[in-house]
Amino acid sequence: MRIVIYSMLVLLIAIQYPLWLGKGGWFKVYEMEKQVELQEAKNSLLALRNAKLSGDVKDLKDGTRAIEERARVEHGLIKEGEYFVQILPADKTPATSATKQ
């Protein structure tokens, strides 16, 4: 009788092993679900970046305001008749006056 009970217990463990630890077991499924959630979060961030870039491309193709803004910010360009004024914070002294003293 004991042999039957032990053999049934071994058989039960043998059947449960693939369910929990096998190739498609619960632990693997849980791991994969976590990876999918992380990838979906990354994909949503990339979709936001792509939407922003798409808007930038559309602005650059359709109008001149985006081109003008980039020229001003990235290259420091000004229009004819405009003046460039740079205001420095009061707590910083210019490097040129400190080296002359």
C-alpha positions as CSV (number, residue, x, y, z in Angstrom):
1,M,0.0,0.0,0.0
2,R,2.9,2.4,0.8
3,I,4.4,1.7,-2.6
4,V,1.1,2.9,-4.3
5,I,1.0,6.1,-2.2
6,Y,4.7,6.9,-2.8
7,S,4.4,6.1,-6.5
8,M,1.3,8.4,-6.8
9,L,3.1,11.2,-5.0
10,V,6.1,10.8,-7.3
11,L,3.7,10.8,-10.3
12,L,2.0,13.9,-8.9
13,I,5.4,15.7,-8.6
14,A,6.4,14.6,-12.1
15,I,3.1,16.0,-13.5
16,Q,3.5,19.3,-11.6
17,Y,7.1,19.9,-12.6
18,P,6.4,21.1,-16.2
19,L,3.5,23.2,-15.0
20,W,5.6,25.2,-12.6
21,L,9.2,25.0,-13.9
22,G,8.9,23.8,-17.4
23,K,9.4,25.6,-20.7
24,G,5.9,27.2,-20.6
25,G,5.4,27.0,-16.8
26,W,3.9,29.6,-14.6
27,F,7.2,31.2,-13.6
28,K,8.2,31.7,-17.3
29,V,4.8,33.2,-18.1
30,Y,5.2,35.6,-15.1
31,E,8.7,36.6,-16.3
32,M,7.5,37.2,-19.8
33,E,4.6,39.3,-18.7
34,K,6.9,41.5,-16.7
35,Q,9.2,41.8,-19.8
36,V,6.2,42.7,-22.0
37,E,5.1,45.4,-19.5
38,L,8.6,46.9,-19.5
39,Q,8.7,46.9,-23.3
40,E,5.3,48.5,-23.6
41,A,6.5,51.3,-21.3
42,K,9.6,51.8,-23.5
43,N,7.4,51.7,-26.6
44,S,5.1,54.4,-25.3
45,L,8.0,56.7,-24.5
46,L,9.4,56.1,-28.0
47,A,5.9,56.8,-29.5
48,L,5.8,60.2,-27.7
49,R,9.3,61.0,-29.0
50,N,8.3,59.9,-32.6
51,A,5.1,62.1,-32.4
52,K,7.3,65.1,-31.3
53,L,9.8,64.5,-34.1
54,S,6.9,64.1,-36.6
55,G,5.6,67.5,-35.5
56,D,9.0,69.0,-35.9
57,V,9.3,67.5,-39.4
58,K,5.9,68.8,-40.4
59,D,6.8,72.3,-39.1
60,L,10.0,72.3,-41.0
61,K,8.3,71.2,-44.2
62,D,5.3,73.5,-44.0
63,G,6.4,76.8,-42.5
64,T,9.4,79.0,-41.9
65,R,8.8,79.7,-38.2
66,A,10.5,76.4,-37.1
67,I,13.5,77.0,-39.4
68,E,13.9,80.5,-38.1
69,E,13.6,79.4,-34.5
70,R,16.3,76.7,-35.0
71,A,18.6,79.2,-36.7
72,R,18.2,81.6,-33.8
73,V,18.7,79.0,-31.1
74,E,21.3,76.7,-32.5
75,H,23.4,79.2,-34.6
76,G,22.7,82.5,-32.9
77,L,21.5,84.2,-36.1
78,I,19.6,87.5,-36.1
79,K,17.5,89.3,-38.7
80,E,18.6,92.4,-40.4
81,G,17.8,95.4,-38.3
82,E,17.7,93.4,-35.0
83,Y,20.1,93.7,-32.1
84,F,21.4,90.9,-30.0
85,V,21.5,91.7,-26.3
86,Q,22.9,89.2,-23.7
87,I,22.1,89.8,-20.1
88,L,24.4,88.1,-17.6
89,P,23.4,87.3,-14.0
90,A,24.4,89.9,-11.4
91,D,26.2,87.4,-9.2
92,K,28.7,86.3,-11.8
93,T,31.6,88.5,-12.8
94,P,32.8,88.3,-16.4
95,A,35.9,86.2,-16.9
96,T,37.7,88.9,-18.9
97,S,37.6,91.5,-16.1
98,A,38.9,89.0,-13.5
99,T,41.9,88.1,-15.6
100,K,42.9,91.8,-16.4
101,Q,43.2,92.7,-12.7
